[in-house]
């Protein structure tokens, strides 16, 4: 428990508060080198929401440091001032000062803004922040699940498909909003009902028990798309979905059906994703054990290991099966040995297959204060509840 608590309180959050928090322009800078040196000052919008959630949640659950409250509210304020495009959708990236750079078709900026606003509302009792959270959630639902709103990734008349990501992010966002703001109805359903819809999609269409695989993309009827993209798995992403389901099982008093589903996904994806030769979790594998076309498929990224640390510990908490504690120890030890940076703090993000760093970056558009501190907080509090 202490490794998670101390890592959070004395290493990871202090690193980001010192080097990432933009005291001049507001919000969070993530383009940092190993020692915290700023090497790019563009801002990813989703990391403003993620950082707001991380620091507000740490203020609420870990330790009420005033600096953490200020960081969280700075990120929320930056979102409010700069993130919205002319039609109400959020940008993906901005300049340091908040000028728009890129608008993506996805609405993950909105999902993380929703939980960031909600977490800030919880520590301030500011109802306007809660209103912003529900508005961002409504935008996410509208663009993700209303037919014809989001431009499809591929030509739908040629090869229609649907992805796992919108559903698993919907589940996680709804879980946070329910905890922070209550089980309100948005988009025609309560948070719990959206969670149930997401689990049903995952269980019925994306999870293939015969293959032990949670697919990233399937045909509209759930059938396998036997092409590079359709066969490609992301073990870390699937294991993250597994712990979202296990978290819901725990919320519902250890509901057996959800425990079985979450553990079945974890079991299958651990078998497919854990690198038996070098250790660590491979980034991509093919469901038929064929070649993957992405050249980074064999690399080890920090965040799948964060998710696996949570998933294995939560599975052990719910089942007490010895294999989950063994897996937890395995991924915990491998991750801390290869990603952690005792000299400068925080974790490196990108390793080759053998566990050697390919970059000294501590952050960028896709890495910042979220997956690692979320893992540390979750595991600390889970272990604290067991004692």
N, C-alpha and C positions, 0 to 999 in steps of 0.2 A: 504493500500500500504506500509506503513512504517514497518509493521511487517515482510513483505517479504524482503524489502530492508535491514533493520537493521539486520534481522536474517542472511542474506547472508553475508553482509559486516563485521559485528562485532561478529558473532558467528561461523557459519558453516565453511566458508573458512579459517578464522584464526585458527580454531581447526585443520584442515587438514594440513595447511601450517606449523604449529608448531610441530604437533605430527606425521604426516604421511609422509611428504616429507623427503626422504632419502638423506641427504646432503652428505653422505659418498659414497654411491654406486650409487646414482641416482634413479629416479623413485619414486613411491608411495608405502608406506607400509600401509596396511589396517588392520592388526591383532591387533587392539587396544582395551584396556579395557575402562571403563567409563571415567576415567580421562586422557586418552591418553597414558597410560602405554603400551609399546609394549609387547605383549604376544606371538606373532608368526611373524617371519620375512619372510616367503615365500610370493611371489608376484603373484597375479592374473594378467595375461597379459591383460585381458579385462579392468582391472582398470587402467592400464597405459594409454590406449587410452581414457577411460572415464575421468580420471583426467586431461589429456592433454586438452581435449575438455572443461571441466568445467573451468579450470583456464584460458585458453586462451580466452574463451568466456566472462568470468567475466572481464578480462583485457580489452577486446574490448567493451563490452556493459555496464558494471557496473562502474568500476573505474580502471584506468590504473596504478595499483600498480606494481612496478617493480618486487617485490617478486613473484607475481602471474605469470608474464611472465616467470620468471626463473623456477618456478615449472612446468609450462606447457611444456617448452622446455626440461627440465630434463626428464620428462616422455616420450616425443617423442624420445629423444636420447636413453633412455633405451630400448625402443621398437626396434629401428633401430639396436642396438648393440646385443640384446639378444633374441628377440621374435621369430625369424624365424627358422623353422626347416630345415633340409637338402633339402627338396623338395619345400620350399617356403611357406608352410603353417605355421601358427603361433601356438606356444604352448599355453596351457591353464594356466599352473602354472610354475613358476620358483623359484629357491632359491633367497635369497636376492641379491646375486652377479650375478645372471643371468643364472645359470646352469639349464638345462631343468629338469622338474619333470613330467609333464603330457601333453600328446597330446590328445585332444578330437576330435571326428569326426565332431563336430559342427565347424562353422566358425564365431562365435560371437566375438571372439578376433579380427578378421579381420574387422568386421563391425565397432567396436568402435575404432580400430586403424585408420580406414579411416576418421572418423570425427575428431579424435584427431589430426592427421597429417594435415587435411584441416584447422582446427581452428588455428593451429600453423603457417601454411603457411600464413594465413590471417593477423596475427599480425607481421610477419617478412618479407613478400614478398619473401620468400624463395621458389623458384619454385621446388627445389628438394623435399621439403615436400609435395607439391601438387602432384608431380609424385608418391610419396609413397602412398598418399591418394588414387589416382586412381588405383594403383596396388592392394592395399588392397581391394578396392571395386570390382575390377575384380575377385579377388580370391573368395570373398564372393559369387558373382553371379555364378561363375563357379561351386563351390562346392554345392551351395544351389539348383540350378535349372537346371543343366545339368544331365540328367538321367544317373544313374550308377556310378556317381563320389563319392557321399557320401554313406557310408555303411548304409543301412537302419536300423532303430531302432528295427524293428520286421521282421519276415520272410515274405517277400512280396508276396510269392506265397500262403501263408495261409490266411493272412488277410492284404491286402494292405491298406495303409493309408497315409495321408499327414497332416502336422501340420500348425497351424496358425503362429507360431513364425517366421519362415523364411520370410514370406510375410510382416508381420507388421514391422519387423526390416529392411527389404528392403525399405519399405516406409519411415520410419523415417530417415534412412541413406541417401537415395536419396534426401530427403528434405534438410538435412543439407549440403550435397555436392553441391546441386544446389544453395543454398544461399551463400555459401562460395567461391565456385570455378566456378560456372556457369553450365549451363544445357548441359553438354557434353555427348557424346555417349560412352558408355562402355557396352560390352556384347551384342551388337546389338541393343541397345535402349538408348535414353537419360534418364536423371534422371526423367523428367516428365513422360515419357513413362513407366518407371519402377513403378512409383507411380500409374499410371493408371492401370497397370497390377495387382498391389497389391490390390488396391481398388476393382477391378473386382473380384478377387479371394475371397476376404472377403465378398463382397456383394452377389455373386452368389452361393458360396459353403459353407462358414463357418457361415454366419449369418442366423438364423432361426427365421424369424419374428413371426411365429405362436407360437413359444416357448419363444420369447423374449430373445433369448440366442445367444451369439457368441461362437461357439464351439472351443475348443483347437485342436481337432483332428477329421477328417472326413474320409470317404472312398474317393477314387480318384474321384468319380462322385459327391461328396458332400453329400452323404447320411449318416445318423447317424449310428455309430458303437455302438450297444446296449450292451456294456460291461463297466466294471469299467473305463478304460482309455478313451473310446469313449464318455461316458456320463459326465465325469468330467469337470467342468468349473472352471476357475480362474477369478473371477470377476474383480480383479485389473488389470490383463493383458488385459482383454477385454475392460475395461474402458480406459486403455492406448491407445489401438487401436482406440477407439472412438475419443479421442482427436487428434490423428494423422490425422484422417479424417477431423475433424473440423478445424484443423490447415490448411489443404489443402483447405478447403472451404473458409477460411478467405483469404488465399493467392490468391484465384481466385475471390476475390471480393464478397464473401458471396454466392457462388454457391448453389442454393437451393437444388439440388439433394444431394449434399454432406452434407449439413447441416441436411437434413432429415435423411440420413443414419447414420451419427455420433450420432445424438440425439436419434434415435431409438435404437441403440446399448446401449447408456448410460442409457436410460430409462429402458430397459429390464434388464440390468446387475445390475443396482442400486437396482431394485426390488428384484432380486435374491440374491444379495450380502450383502446388508446392514443388519446388525444384529439389528432387531427390539427390542430385549430384552436388550442387553448390549451396543448397539452402536458400531460403527466401521464396517469395511468391513471384512467379513469372507474370509479366504484364498481359500478354495475350497468348492464347492457345486455340487450336482448332478442335471443334467438337468431334471430328473424325480422325484426329491425330494426323492431319495433313499439314502442309506448310502454311504459315500465316504470311500475308503479304506485307504487313507493316514491319519496317526494319527495326523498330524498337521492341518487338514482341518479347525478346529474351531479357530485357532490362528489368531492374528492380526499382520501382518507384516507392517513395516513402508512404503515400497514403494507403495503398492496399494493405500494407503491414499494420498501419494504425487500425484499420477496420477489422483485420483478422485478430488483433490483440483483444479488441472489444468482443467480437463474436465468440471466440473460444472461451473467454472468461464467463460470458453470459450463458453460453450453452452449458458450461460446467455448473454454474449457479443453479440453473433450472433442472438439470438432469443428474448431477453428481457422477456422471460417467467419467471414468479415469482418463479416457483418451482425450477429452477436451482439455483437461488440466495439463496433459502432456503436450498437446499442440500449443496451448497458451504459453507454456514455458519455452517451447521451441521457437515460436515466432517472436516472443518478447525478447529472448536472449539474442537471437540473430539480428533483430532490428536495432537494439541498443548497441550492439557491437559494431554494426556497419554504418548506421545512419547518424547516430548521436555525435555531437562535436563538443567534447568537454572543454576545449580551449576557448571557443568563442560563443558557445551556447547554441541552442536550437538544434535542428537536424539538417543534414544535407538531404537533397531531394531525389537525386538520380544516380544510380549505380549501374555498372555493367553486370553481366550475369554472374560473375565471380565475386561481386560485392565491392568492386573498386569504384570510387567516385568518378563520374564522367564530367562533373561540373562542381564548382564550389558555391553555386548559387544557393541562397537561403530562401529566395522568393522570386516571384515574377507574376505573370498574369494568372498562372494556375497554382501557385503555391504561396501560402500566407498563413496567418494565424487562425486556423480552423481545424483541420483533421487531427493534427497532433495534440493541441490543447483539448479538443473535444475528447479524444481518447484518454488523456491523462485525467480529466475531470470525471469521465464516466467510470473508469476503472477504480479510481480512488473512492468515489462515492459508493460504487457497488461493493467493494471490499469492506468499506466502513460499515455498510449495512449488514454484512455477513458476520461481523465480529460481535 
